[in-house]
Amino acid sequence: MYIQLIEGEFKSNDALDLITQMIQVKIKFHENKISKSEIEEDIKAREAKIKRLQKDLFELRNDIGSNLNAVKLDGVIKIG
């Protein structure tokens, strides 16, 4: 099963805002799991995921932030 979450052309600032909000939701998800976990390995793995997401967002801001044109986004969730 596939869910087409994002598809289309967006102004660069709108695309950045949309992706930023989605990444923040994912970070919040991991933070909530960390606060409920007592397993150190799980906590470290989730912290690494958060750091990777933050790094990706930083790089994205640099890439899209310098782009004044429209940005095409295509985001699909694959369930299965």
mmCIF file of the N, C-alpha and C atoms, coordinates in Angstrom:
data_MODEL
# 
_entry.id   MODEL 
# 
loop_
_atom_site.group_PDB 
_atom_site.id 
_atom_site.type_symbol 
_atom_site.label_atom_id 
_atom_site.label_alt_id 
_atom_site.label_comp_id 
_atom_site.label_asym_id 
_atom_site.label_entity_id 
_atom_site.label_seq_id 
_atom_site.pdbx_PDB_ins_code 
_atom_site.Cartn_x 
_atom_site.Cartn_y 
_atom_site.Cartn_z 
_atom_site.occupancy 
_atom_site.B_iso_or_equiv 
_atom_site.pdbx_formal_charge 
_atom_site.auth_seq_id 
_atom_site.auth_comp_id 
_atom_site.auth_asym_id 
_atom_site.auth_atom_id 
_atom_site.pdbx_PDB_model_num 
ATOM 1   N N  . MET A 1 1  ? 0.844  -1.183 0.000  1.00 0.00 ? 1  MET A N  1 
ATOM 2   C CA . MET A 1 1  ? 0.000  0.000  0.000  1.00 0.00 ? 1  MET A CA 1 
ATOM 3   C C  . MET A 1 1  ? 0.883  1.238  0.000  1.00 0.00 ? 1  MET A C  1 
ATOM 4   N N  . TYR A 1 2  ? 0.469  2.230  -0.759 1.00 0.00 ? 2  TYR A N  1 
ATOM 5   C CA . TYR A 1 2  ? 1.192  3.485  -0.846 1.00 0.00 ? 2  TYR A CA 1 
ATOM 6   C C  . TYR A 1 2  ? 0.262  4.643  -0.471 1.00 0.00 ? 2  TYR A C  1 
ATOM 7   N N  . ILE A 1 3  ? 0.830  5.618  0.210  1.00 0.00 ? 3  ILE A N  1 
ATOM 8   C CA . ILE A 1 3  ? 0.103  6.853  0.503  1.00 0.00 ? 3  ILE A CA 1 
ATOM 9   C C  . ILE A 1 3  ? 0.913  7.996  -0.078 1.00 0.00 ? 3  ILE A C  1 
ATOM 10  N N  . GLN A 1 4  ? 0.333  8.717  -1.019 1.00 0.00 ? 4  GLN A N  1 
ATOM 11  C CA . GLN A 1 4  ? 1.003  9.872  -1.622 1.00 0.00 ? 4  GLN A CA 1 
ATOM 12  C C  . GLN A 1 4  ? 0.844  11.034 -0.651 1.00 0.00 ? 4  GLN A C  1 
ATOM 13  N N  . LEU A 1 5  ? 1.873  11.285 0.115  1.00 0.00 ? 5  LEU A N  1 
ATOM 14  C CA . LEU A 1 5  ? 1.803  12.291 1.173  1.00 0.00 ? 5  LEU A CA 1 
ATOM 15  C C  . LEU A 1 5  ? 2.006  13.705 0.630  1.00 0.00 ? 5  LEU A C  1 
ATOM 16  N N  . ILE A 1 6  ? 2.971  13.839 -0.263 1.00 0.00 ? 6  ILE A N  1 
ATOM 17  C CA . ILE A 1 6  ? 3.271  15.146 -0.853 1.00 0.00 ? 6  ILE A CA 1 
ATOM 18  C C  . ILE A 1 6  ? 3.508  14.934 -2.337 1.00 0.00 ? 6  ILE A C  1 
ATOM 19  N N  . GLU A 1 7  ? 2.940  15.811 -3.137 1.00 0.00 ? 7  GLU A N  1 
ATOM 20  C CA . GLU A 1 7  ? 3.224  15.767 -4.570 1.00 0.00 ? 7  GLU A CA 1 
ATOM 21  C C  . GLU A 1 7  ? 2.894  17.125 -5.157 1.00 0.00 ? 7  GLU A C  1 
ATOM 22  N N  . GLY A 1 8  ? 3.852  17.695 -5.809 1.00 0.00 ? 8  GLY A N  1 
ATOM 23  C CA . GLY A 1 8  ? 3.581  18.957 -6.472 1.00 0.00 ? 8  GLY A CA 1 
ATOM 24  C C  . GLY A 1 8  ? 4.766  19.886 -6.472 1.00 0.00 ? 8  GLY A C  1 
ATOM 25  N N  . GLU A 1 9  ? 4.515  21.067 -6.979 1.00 0.00 ? 9  GLU A N  1 
ATOM 26  C CA . GLU A 1 9  ? 5.525  22.101 -7.072 1.00 0.00 ? 9  GLU A CA 1 
ATOM 27  C C  . GLU A 1 9  ? 5.183  23.187 -6.061 1.00 0.00 ? 9  GLU A C  1 
ATOM 28  N N  . PHE A 1 10 ? 6.179  23.573 -5.287 1.00 0.00 ? 10 PHE A N  1 
ATOM 29  C CA . PHE A 1 10 ? 5.975  24.536 -4.210 1.00 0.00 ? 10 PHE A CA 1 
ATOM 30  C C  . PHE A 1 10 ? 7.005  25.651 -4.307 1.00 0.00 ? 10 PHE A C  1 
ATOM 31  N N  . LYS A 1 11 ? 6.646  26.822 -3.846 1.00 0.00 ? 11 LYS A N  1 
ATOM 32  C CA . LYS A 1 11 ? 7.646  27.874 -3.681 1.00 0.00 ? 11 LYS A CA 1 
ATOM 33  C C  . LYS A 1 11 ? 8.693  27.336 -2.716 1.00 0.00 ? 11 LYS A C  1 
ATOM 34  N N  . SER A 1 12 ? 9.924  27.747 -2.887 1.00 0.00 ? 12 SER A N  1 
ATOM 35  C CA . SER A 1 12 ? 11.001 27.181 -2.078 1.00 0.00 ? 12 SER A CA 1 
ATOM 36  C C  . SER A 1 12 ? 10.756 27.368 -0.578 1.00 0.00 ? 12 SER A C  1 
ATOM 37  N N  . ASN A 1 13 ? 10.233 28.531 -0.186 1.00 0.00 ? 13 ASN A N  1 
ATOM 38  C CA . ASN A 1 13 ? 9.993  28.751 1.248  1.00 0.00 ? 13 ASN A CA 1 
ATOM 39  C C  . ASN A 1 13 ? 8.840  27.887 1.765  1.00 0.00 ? 13 ASN A C  1 
ATOM 40  N N  . ASP A 1 14 ? 7.830  27.632 0.923  1.00 0.00 ? 14 ASP A N  1 
ATOM 41  C CA . ASP A 1 14 ? 6.729  26.749 1.324  1.00 0.00 ? 14 ASP A CA 1 
ATOM 42  C C  . ASP A 1 14 ? 7.201  25.305 1.428  1.00 0.00 ? 14 ASP A C  1 
ATOM 43  N N  . ALA A 1 15 ? 8.029  24.880 0.482  1.00 0.00 ? 15 ALA A N  1 
ATOM 44  C CA . ALA A 1 15 ? 8.574  23.522 0.519  1.00 0.00 ? 15 ALA A CA 1 
ATOM 45  C C  . ALA A 1 15 ? 9.418  23.331 1.773  1.00 0.00 ? 15 ALA A C  1 
ATOM 46  N N  . LEU A 1 16 ? 10.243 24.308 2.080  1.00 0.00 ? 16 LEU A N  1 
ATOM 47  C CA . LEU A 1 16 ? 11.089 24.227 3.270  1.00 0.00 ? 16 LEU A CA 1 
ATOM 48  C C  . LEU A 1 16 ? 10.242 24.183 4.534  1.00 0.00 ? 16 LEU A C  1 
ATOM 49  N N  . ASP A 1 17 ? 9.200  24.982 4.588  1.00 0.00 ? 17 ASP A N  1 
ATOM 50  C CA . ASP A 1 17 ? 8.315  24.995 5.750  1.00 0.00 ? 17 ASP A CA 1 
ATOM 51  C C  . ASP A 1 17 ? 7.617  23.648 5.923  1.00 0.00 ? 17 ASP A C  1 
ATOM 52  N N  . LEU A 1 18 ? 7.122  23.106 4.840  1.00 0.00 ? 18 LEU A N  1 
ATOM 53  C CA . LEU A 1 18 ? 6.431  21.822 4.886  1.00 0.00 ? 18 LEU A CA 1 
ATOM 54  C C  . LEU A 1 18 ? 7.360  20.700 5.353  1.00 0.00 ? 18 LEU A C  1 
ATOM 55  N N  . ILE A 1 19 ? 8.538  20.628 4.777  1.00 0.00 ? 19 ILE A N  1 
ATOM 56  C CA . ILE A 1 19 ? 9.493  19.579 5.150  1.00 0.00 ? 19 ILE A CA 1 
ATOM 57  C C  . ILE A 1 19 ? 9.971  19.771 6.579  1.00 0.00 ? 19 ILE A C  1 
ATOM 58  N N  . THR A 1 20 ? 10.209 21.005 6.976  1.00 0.00 ? 20 THR A N  1 
ATOM 59  C CA . THR A 1 20 ? 10.639 21.293 8.351  1.00 0.00 ? 20 THR A CA 1 
ATOM 60  C C  . THR A 1 20 ? 9.607  20.797 9.355  1.00 0.00 ? 20 THR A C  1 
ATOM 61  N N  . GLN A 1 21 ? 8.339  21.066 9.090  1.00 0.00 ? 21 GLN A N  1 
ATOM 62  C CA . GLN A 1 21 ? 7.289  20.619 10.005 1.00 0.00 ? 21 GLN A CA 1 
ATOM 63  C C  . GLN A 1 21 ? 7.213  19.097 10.072 1.00 0.00 ? 21 GLN A C  1 
ATOM 64  N N  . MET A 1 22 ? 7.395  18.431 8.945  1.00 0.00 ? 22 MET A N  1 
ATOM 65  C CA . MET A 1 22 ? 7.357  16.973 8.933  1.00 0.00 ? 22 MET A CA 1 
ATOM 66  C C  . MET A 1 22 ? 8.536  16.385 9.718  1.00 0.00 ? 22 MET A C  1 
ATOM 67  N N  . ILE A 1 23 ? 9.704  16.969 9.547  1.00 0.00 ? 23 ILE A N  1 
ATOM 68  C CA . ILE A 1 23 ? 10.874 16.493 10.286 1.00 0.00 ? 23 ILE A CA 1 
ATOM 69  C C  . ILE A 1 23 ? 10.703 16.753 11.770 1.00 0.00 ? 23 ILE A C  1 
ATOM 70  N N  . GLN A 1 24 ? 10.140 17.890 12.134 1.00 0.00 ? 24 GLN A N  1 
ATOM 71  C CA . GLN A 1 24 ? 9.912  18.192 13.550 1.00 0.00 ? 24 GLN A CA 1 
ATOM 72  C C  . GLN A 1 24 ? 8.956  17.189 14.192 1.00 0.00 ? 24 GLN A C  1 
ATOM 73  N N  . VAL A 1 25 ? 7.958  16.739 13.442 1.00 0.00 ? 25 VAL A N  1 
ATOM 74  C CA . VAL A 1 25 ? 7.034  15.720 13.950 1.00 0.00 ? 25 VAL A CA 1 
ATOM 75  C C  . VAL A 1 25 ? 7.794  14.422 14.205 1.00 0.00 ? 25 VAL A C  1 
ATOM 76  N N  . LYS A 1 26 ? 8.669  14.049 13.276 1.00 0.00 ? 26 LYS A N  1 
ATOM 77  C CA . LYS A 1 26 ? 9.449  12.821 13.435 1.00 0.00 ? 26 LYS A CA 1 
ATOM 78  C C  . LYS A 1 26 ? 10.402 12.933 14.626 1.00 0.00 ? 26 LYS A C  1 
ATOM 79  N N  . ILE A 1 27 ? 11.024 14.083 14.810 1.00 0.00 ? 27 ILE A N  1 
ATOM 80  C CA . ILE A 1 27 ? 11.916 14.296 15.951 1.00 0.00 ? 27 ILE A CA 1 
ATOM 81  C C  . ILE A 1 27 ? 11.130 14.194 17.249 1.00 0.00 ? 27 ILE A C  1 
ATOM 82  N N  . LYS A 1 28 ? 9.969  14.819 17.299 1.00 0.00 ? 28 LYS A N  1 
ATOM 83  C CA . LYS A 1 28 ? 9.119  14.771 18.492 1.00 0.00 ? 28 LYS A CA 1 
ATOM 84  C C  . LYS A 1 28 ? 8.722  13.329 18.804 1.00 0.00 ? 28 LYS A C  1 
ATOM 85  N N  . PHE A 1 29 ? 8.421  12.538 17.773 1.00 0.00 ? 29 PHE A N  1 
ATOM 86  C CA . PHE A 1 29 ? 8.094  11.124 17.954 1.00 0.00 ? 29 PHE A CA 1 
ATOM 87  C C  . PHE A 1 29 ? 9.235  10.401 18.665 1.00 0.00 ? 29 PHE A C  1 
ATOM 88  N N  . HIS A 1 30 ? 10.462 10.601 18.193 1.00 0.00 ? 30 HIS A N  1 
ATOM 89  C CA . HIS A 1 30 ? 11.611 9.935  18.808 1.00 0.00 ? 30 HIS A CA 1 
ATOM 90  C C  . HIS A 1 30 ? 11.864 10.456 20.229 1.00 0.00 ? 30 HIS A C  1 
ATOM 91  N N  . GLU A 1 31 ? 11.679 11.750 20.448 1.00 0.00 ? 31 GLU A N  1 
ATOM 92  C CA . GLU A 1 31 ? 11.858 12.305 21.794 1.00 0.00 ? 31 GLU A CA 1 
ATOM 93  C C  . GLU A 1 31 ? 10.866 11.695 22.778 1.00 0.00 ? 31 GLU A C  1 
ATOM 94  N N  . ASN A 1 32 ? 9.631  11.523 22.347 1.00 0.00 ? 32 ASN A N  1 
ATOM 95  C CA . ASN A 1 32 ? 8.625  10.893 23.212 1.00 0.00 ? 32 ASN A CA 1 
ATOM 96  C C  . ASN A 1 32 ? 8.983  9.450  23.528 1.00 0.00 ? 32 ASN A C  1 
ATOM 97  N N  . LYS A 1 33 ? 9.486  8.723  22.542 1.00 0.00 ? 33 LYS A N  1 
ATOM 98  C CA . LYS A 1 33 ? 9.896  7.331  22.762 1.00 0.00 ? 33 LYS A CA 1 
ATOM 99  C C  . LYS A 1 33 ? 11.088 7.265  23.711 1.00 0.00 ? 33 LYS A C  1 
ATOM 100 N N  . ILE A 1 34 ? 12.016 8.216  23.592 1.00 0.00 ? 34 ILE A N  1 
ATOM 101 C CA . ILE A 1 34 ? 13.173 8.256  24.487 1.00 0.00 ? 34 ILE A CA 1 
ATOM 102 C C  . ILE A 1 34 ? 12.724 8.467  25.924 1.00 0.00 ? 34 ILE A C  1 
ATOM 103 N N  . SER A 1 35 ? 11.781 9.380  26.130 1.00 0.00 ? 35 SER A N  1 
ATOM 104 C CA . SER A 1 35 ? 11.338 9.688  27.494 1.00 0.00 ? 35 SER A CA 1 
ATOM 105 C C  . SER A 1 35 ? 10.627 8.508  28.161 1.00 0.00 ? 35 SER A C  1 
ATOM 106 N N  . LYS A 1 36 ? 10.109 7.582  27.350 1.00 0.00 ? 36 LYS A N  1 
ATOM 107 C CA . LYS A 1 36 ? 9.397  6.427  27.896 1.00 0.00 ? 36 LYS A CA 1 
ATOM 108 C C  . LYS A 1 36 ? 10.269 5.175  27.959 1.00 0.00 ? 36 LYS A C  1 
ATOM 109 N N  . SER A 1 37 ? 11.476 5.257  27.422 1.00 0.00 ? 37 SER A N  1 
ATOM 110 C CA . SER A 1 37 ? 12.323 4.072  27.335 1.00 0.00 ? 37 SER A CA 1 
ATOM 111 C C  . SER A 1 37 ? 13.341 4.028  28.462 1.00 0.00 ? 37 SER A C  1 
ATOM 112 N N  . GLU A 1 38 ? 13.647 2.832  28.885 1.00 0.00 ? 38 GLU A N  1 
ATOM 113 C CA . GLU A 1 38 ? 14.710 2.624  29.873 1.00 0.00 ? 38 GLU A CA 1 
ATOM 114 C C  . GLU A 1 38 ? 15.854 1.824  29.268 1.00 0.00 ? 38 GLU A C  1 
ATOM 115 N N  . ILE A 1 39 ? 15.729 1.466  28.010 1.00 0.00 ? 39 ILE A N  1 
ATOM 116 C CA . ILE A 1 39 ? 16.733 0.659  27.329 1.00 0.00 ? 39 ILE A CA 1 
ATOM 117 C C  . ILE A 1 39 ? 17.743 1.595  26.677 1.00 0.00 ? 39 ILE A C  1 
ATOM 118 N N  . GLU A 1 40 ? 18.980 1.548  27.176 1.00 0.00 ? 40 GLU A N  1 
ATOM 119 C CA . GLU A 1 40 ? 19.997 2.486  26.728 1.00 0.00 ? 40 GLU A CA 1 
ATOM 120 C C  . GLU A 1 40 ? 20.289 2.372  25.231 1.00 0.00 ? 40 GLU A C  1 
ATOM 121 N N  . GLU A 1 41 ? 20.274 1.165  24.690 1.00 0.00 ? 41 GLU A N  1 
ATOM 122 C CA . GLU A 1 41 ? 20.534 0.969  23.265 1.00 0.00 ? 41 GLU A CA 1 
ATOM 123 C C  . GLU A 1 41 ? 19.458 1.651  22.416 1.00 0.00 ? 41 GLU A C  1 
ATOM 124 N N  . ASP A 1 42 ? 18.215 1.533  22.852 1.00 0.00 ? 42 ASP A N  1 
ATOM 125 C CA . ASP A 1 42 ? 17.107 2.163  22.141 1.00 0.00 ? 42 ASP A CA 1 
ATOM 126 C C  . ASP A 1 42 ? 17.248 3.680  22.192 1.00 0.00 ? 42 ASP A C  1 
ATOM 127 N N  . ILE A 1 43 ? 17.588 4.195  23.348 1.00 0.00 ? 43 ILE A N  1 
ATOM 128 C CA . ILE A 1 43 ? 17.754 5.642  23.510 1.00 0.00 ? 43 ILE A CA 1 
ATOM 129 C C  . ILE A 1 43 ? 18.864 6.163  22.602 1.00 0.00 ? 43 ILE A C  1 
ATOM 130 N N  . LYS A 1 44 ? 19.998 5.462  22.585 1.00 0.00 ? 44 LYS A N  1 
ATOM 131 C CA . LYS A 1 44 ? 21.122 5.900  21.744 1.00 0.00 ? 44 LYS A CA 1 
ATOM 132 C C  . LYS A 1 44 ? 20.761 5.844  20.264 1.00 0.00 ? 44 LYS A C  1 
ATOM 133 N N  . ALA A 1 45 ? 20.045 4.811  19.860 1.00 0.00 ? 45 ALA A N  1 
ATOM 134 C CA . ALA A 1 45 ? 19.643 4.690  18.457 1.00 0.00 ? 45 ALA A CA 1 
ATOM 135 C C  . ALA A 1 45 ? 18.707 5.830  18.068 1.00 0.00 ? 45 ALA A C  1 
ATOM 136 N N  . ARG A 1 46 ? 17.773 6.145  18.939 1.00 0.00 ? 46 ARG A N  1 
ATOM 137 C CA . ARG A 1 46 ? 16.834 7.241  18.645 1.00 0.00 ? 46 ARG A CA 1 
ATOM 138 C C  . ARG A 1 46 ? 17.536 8.599  18.656 1.00 0.00 ? 46 ARG A C  1 
ATOM 139 N N  . GLU A 1 47 ? 18.495 8.778  19.556 1.00 0.00 ? 47 GLU A N  1 
ATOM 140 C CA . GLU A 1 47 ? 19.262 10.022 19.564 1.00 0.00 ? 47 GLU A CA 1 
ATOM 141 C C  . GLU A 1 47 ? 20.048 10.179 18.266 1.00 0.00 ? 47 GLU A C  1 
ATOM 142 N N  . ALA A 1 48 ? 20.579 9.079  17.756 1.00 0.00 ? 48 ALA A N  1 
ATOM 143 C CA . ALA A 1 48 ? 21.307 9.119  16.487 1.00 0.00 ? 48 ALA A CA 1 
ATOM 144 C C  . ALA A 1 48 ? 20.356 9.482  15.345 1.00 0.00 ? 48 ALA A C  1 
ATOM 145 N N  . LYS A 1 49 ? 19.151 8.953  15.387 1.00 0.00 ? 49 LYS A N  1 
ATOM 146 C CA . LYS A 1 49 ? 18.163 9.287  14.348 1.00 0.00 ? 49 LYS A CA 1 
ATOM 147 C C  . LYS A 1 49 ? 17.808 10.766 14.402 1.00 0.00 ? 49 LYS A C  1 
ATOM 148 N N  . ILE A 1 50 ? 17.649 11.289 15.606 1.00 0.00 ? 50 ILE A N  1 
ATOM 149 C CA . ILE A 1 50 ? 17.330 12.715 15.760 1.00 0.00 ? 50 ILE A CA 1 
ATOM 150 C C  . ILE A 1 50 ? 18.462 13.568 15.200 1.00 0.00 ? 50 ILE A C  1 
ATOM 151 N N  . LYS A 1 51 ? 19.699 13.213 15.527 1.00 0.00 ? 51 LYS A N  1 
ATOM 152 C CA . LYS A 1 51 ? 20.847 13.978 15.020 1.00 0.00 ? 51 LYS A CA 1 
ATOM 153 C C  . LYS A 1 51 ? 20.912 13.925 13.504 1.00 0.00 ? 51 LYS A C  1 
ATOM 154 N N  . ARG A 1 52 ? 20.618 12.759 12.913 1.00 0.00 ? 52 ARG A N  1 
ATOM 155 C CA . ARG A 1 52 ? 20.632 12.636 11.455 1.00 0.00 ? 52 ARG A CA 1 
ATOM 156 C C  . ARG A 1 52 ? 19.540 13.514 10.825 1.00 0.00 ? 52 ARG A C  1 
ATOM 157 N N  . LEU A 1 53 ? 18.353 13.504 11.431 1.00 0.00 ? 53 LEU A N  1 
ATOM 158 C CA . LEU A 1 53 ? 17.266 14.343 10.927 1.00 0.00 ? 53 LEU A CA 1 
ATOM 159 C C  . LEU A 1 53 ? 17.621 15.825 11.011 1.00 0.00 ? 53 LEU A C  1 
ATOM 160 N N  . GLN A 1 54 ? 18.245 16.229 12.120 1.00 0.00 ? 54 GLN A N  1 
ATOM 161 C CA . GLN A 1 54 ? 18.646 17.627 12.280 1.00 0.00 ? 54 GLN A CA 1 
ATOM 162 C C  . GLN A 1 54 ? 19.703 18.006 11.248 1.00 0.00 ? 54 GLN A C  1 
ATOM 163 N N  . LYS A 1 55 ? 20.637 17.098 10.995 1.00 0.00 ? 55 LYS A N  1 
ATOM 164 C CA . LYS A 1 55 ? 21.681 17.337 9.988  1.00 0.00 ? 55 LYS A CA 1 
ATOM 165 C C  . LYS A 1 55 ? 21.057 17.445 8.596  1.00 0.00 ? 55 LYS A C  1 
ATOM 166 N N  . ASP A 1 56 ? 20.149 16.532 8.285  1.00 0.00 ? 56 ASP A N  1 
ATOM 167 C CA . ASP A 1 56 ? 19.475 16.573 6.985  1.00 0.00 ? 56 ASP A CA 1 
ATOM 168 C C  . ASP A 1 56 ? 18.703 17.874 6.807  1.00 0.00 ? 56 ASP A C  1 
ATOM 169 N N  . LEU A 1 57 ? 18.031 18.315 7.859  1.00 0.00 ? 57 LEU A N  1 
ATOM 170 C CA . LEU A 1 57 ? 17.268 19.556 7.789  1.00 0.00 ? 57 LEU A CA 1 
ATOM 171 C C  . LEU A 1 57 ? 18.191 20.750 7.584  1.00 0.00 ? 57 LEU A C  1 
ATOM 172 N N  . PHE A 1 58 ? 19.322 20.756 8.260  1.00 0.00 ? 58 PHE A N  1 
ATOM 173 C CA . PHE A 1 58 ? 20.302 21.834 8.092  1.00 0.00 ? 58 PHE A CA 1 
ATOM 174 C C  . PHE A 1 58 ? 20.776 21.898 6.641  1.00 0.00 ? 58 PHE A C  1 
ATOM 175 N N  . GLU A 1 59 ? 21.107 20.734 6.077  1.00 0.00 ? 59 GLU A N  1 
ATOM 176 C CA . GLU A 1 59 ? 21.567 20.687 4.692  1.00 0.00 ? 59 GLU A CA 1 
ATOM 177 C C  . GLU A 1 59 ? 20.459 21.112 3.729  1.00 0.00 ? 59 GLU A C  1 
ATOM 178 N N  . LEU A 1 60 ? 19.253 20.692 4.027  1.00 0.00 ? 60 LEU A N  1 
ATOM 179 C CA . LEU A 1 60 ? 18.116 21.064 3.187  1.00 0.00 ? 60 LEU A CA 1 
ATOM 180 C C  . LEU A 1 60 ? 17.903 22.569 3.193  1.00 0.00 ? 60 LEU A C  1 
ATOM 181 N N  . ARG A 1 61 ? 18.004 23.169 4.360  1.00 0.00 ? 61 ARG A N  1 
ATOM 182 C CA . ARG A 1 61 ? 17.833 24.629 4.451  1.00 0.00 ? 61 ARG A CA 1 
ATOM 183 C C  . ARG A 1 61 ? 18.867 25.347 3.594  1.00 0.00 ? 61 ARG A C  1 
ATOM 184 N N  . ASN A 1 62 ? 20.093 24.832 3.589  1.00 0.00 ? 62 ASN A N  1 
ATOM 185 C CA . ASN A 1 62 ? 21.135 25.445 2.752  1.00 0.00 ? 62 ASN A CA 1 
ATOM 186 C C  . ASN A 1 62 ? 20.828 25.266 1.277  1.00 0.00 ? 62 ASN A C  1 
ATOM 187 N N  . ASP A 1 63 ? 20.363 24.086 0.900  1.00 0.00 ? 63 ASP A N  1 
ATOM 188 C CA . ASP A 1 63 ? 20.083 23.808 -0.509 1.00 0.00 ? 63 ASP A CA 1 
ATOM 189 C C  . ASP A 1 63 ? 18.856 24.565 -1.011 1.00 0.00 ? 63 ASP A C  1 
ATOM 190 N N  . ILE A 1 64 ? 17.747 24.440 -0.311 1.00 0.00 ? 64 ILE A N  1 
ATOM 191 C CA . ILE A 1 64 ? 16.500 25.077 -0.752 1.00 0.00 ? 64 ILE A CA 1 
ATOM 192 C C  . ILE A 1 64 ? 16.532 26.569 -0.472 1.00 0.00 ? 64 ILE A C  1 
ATOM 193 N N  . GLY A 1 65 ? 17.159 26.952 0.624  1.00 0.00 ? 65 GLY A N  1 
ATOM 194 C CA . GLY A 1 65 ? 17.199 28.363 0.983  1.00 0.00 ? 65 GLY A CA 1 
ATOM 195 C C  . GLY A 1 65 ? 17.839 29.237 -0.082 1.00 0.00 ? 65 GLY A C  1 
ATOM 196 N N  . SER A 1 66 ? 18.781 28.667 -0.826 1.00 0.00 ? 66 SER A N  1 
ATOM 197 C CA . SER A 1 66 ? 19.441 29.440 -1.876 1.00 0.00 ? 66 SER A CA 1 
ATOM 198 C C  . SER A 1 66 ? 18.697 29.349 -3.204 1.00 0.00 ? 66 SER A C  1 
ATOM 199 N N  . ASN A 1 67 ? 17.650 28.531 -3.261 1.00 0.00 ? 67 ASN A N  1 
ATOM 200 C CA . ASN A 1 67 ? 16.882 28.331 -4.488 1.00 0.00 ? 67 ASN A CA 1 
ATOM 201 C C  . ASN A 1 67 ? 15.653 29.243 -4.455 1.00 0.00 ? 67 ASN A C  1 
ATOM 202 N N  . LEU A 1 68 ? 15.602 30.185 -5.360 1.00 0.00 ? 68 LEU A N  1 
ATOM 203 C CA . LEU A 1 68 ? 14.486 31.126 -5.398 1.00 0.00 ? 68 LEU A CA 1 
ATOM 204 C C  . LEU A 1 68 ? 13.343 30.622 -6.266 1.00 0.00 ? 68 LEU A C  1 
ATOM 205 N N  . ASN A 1 69 ? 13.573 29.532 -6.969 1.00 0.00 ? 69 ASN A N  1 
ATOM 206 C CA . ASN A 1 69 ? 12.562 28.981 -7.867 1.00 0.00 ? 69 ASN A CA 1 
ATOM 207 C C  . ASN A 1 69 ? 11.654 28.019 -7.115 1.00 0.00 ? 69 ASN A C  1 
ATOM 208 N N  . ALA A 1 70 ? 10.736 27.463 -7.866 1.00 0.00 ? 70 ALA A N  1 
ATOM 209 C CA . ALA A 1 70 ? 9.838  26.456 -7.309 1.00 0.00 ? 70 ALA A CA 1 
ATOM 210 C C  . ALA A 1 70 ? 10.605 25.154 -7.111 1.00 0.00 ? 70 ALA A C  1 
ATOM 211 N N  . VAL A 1 71 ? 10.135 24.371 -6.159 1.00 0.00 ? 71 VAL A N  1 
ATOM 212 C CA . VAL A 1 71 ? 10.758 23.096 -5.828 1.00 0.00 ? 71 VAL A CA 1 
ATOM 213 C C  . VAL A 1 71 ? 9.700  22.011 -5.995 1.00 0.00 ? 71 VAL A C  1 
ATOM 214 N N  . LYS A 1 72 ? 10.065 20.939 -6.687 1.00 0.00 ? 72 LYS A N  1 
ATOM 215 C CA . LYS A 1 72 ? 9.153  19.805 -6.849 1.00 0.00 ? 72 LYS A CA 1 
ATOM 216 C C  . LYS A 1 72 ? 9.383  18.831 -5.704 1.00 0.00 ? 72 LYS A C  1 
ATOM 217 N N  . LEU A 1 73 ? 8.277  18.441 -5.075 1.00 0.00 ? 73 LEU A N  1 
ATOM 218 C CA . LEU A 1 73 ? 8.331  17.467 -3.995 1.00 0.00 ? 73 LEU A CA 1 
ATOM 219 C C  . LEU A 1 73 ? 7.492  16.262 -4.361 1.00 0.00 ? 73 LEU A C  1 
ATOM 220 N N  . ASP A 1 74 ? 7.987  15.092 -4.004 1.00 0.00 ? 74 ASP A N  1 
ATOM 221 C CA . ASP A 1 74 ? 7.271  13.851 -4.227 1.00 0.00 ? 74 ASP A CA 1 
ATOM 222 C C  . ASP A 1 74 ? 7.567  12.956 -3.033 1.00 0.00 ? 74 ASP A C  1 
ATOM 223 N N  . GLY A 1 75 ? 6.620  12.825 -2.143 1.00 0.00 ? 75 GLY A N  1 
ATOM 224 C CA . GLY A 1 75 ? 6.815  12.033 -0.936 1.00 0.00 ? 75 GLY A CA 1 
ATOM 225 C C  . GLY A 1 75 ? 5.764  10.943 -0.818 1.00 0.00 ? 75 GLY A C  1 
ATOM 226 N N  . VAL A 1 76 ? 6.228  9.712  -0.826 1.00 0.00 ? 76 VAL A N  1 
ATOM 227 C CA . VAL A 1 76 ? 5.340  8.562  -0.754 1.00 0.00 ? 76 VAL A CA 1 
ATOM 228 C C  . VAL A 1 76 ? 5.692  7.744  0.486  1.00 0.00 ? 76 VAL A C  1 
ATOM 229 N N  . ILE A 1 77 ? 4.684  7.284  1.187  1.00 0.00 ? 77 ILE A N  1 
ATOM 230 C CA . ILE A 1 77 ? 4.864  6.339  2.284  1.00 0.00 ? 77 ILE A CA 1 
ATOM 231 C C  . ILE A 1 77 ? 4.485  4.958  1.763  1.00 0.00 ? 77 ILE A C  1 
ATOM 232 N N  . LYS A 1 78 ? 5.424  4.040  1.892  1.00 0.00 ? 78 LYS A N  1 
ATOM 233 C CA . LYS A 1 78 ? 5.179  2.668  1.444  1.00 0.00 ? 78 LYS A CA 1 
ATOM 234 C C  . LYS A 1 78 ? 4.931  1.803  2.672  1.00 0.00 ? 78 LYS A C  1 
ATOM 235 N N  . ILE A 1 79 ? 3.778  1.175  2.726  1.00 0.00 ? 79 ILE A N  1 
ATOM 236 C CA . ILE A 1 79 ? 3.405  0.332  3.860  1.00 0.00 ? 79 ILE A CA 1 
ATOM 237 C C  . ILE A 1 79 ? 3.401  -1.119 3.375  1.00 0.00 ? 79 ILE A C  1 
ATOM 238 N N  . GLY A 1 80 ? 4.133  -1.946 4.086  1.00 0.00 ? 80 GLY A N  1 
ATOM 239 C CA . GLY A 1 80 ? 4.121  -3.330 3.651  1.00 0.00 ? 80 GLY A CA 1 
ATOM 240 C C  . GLY A 1 80 ? 5.246  -4.153 4.154  1.00 0.00 ? 80 GLY A C  1 
# 
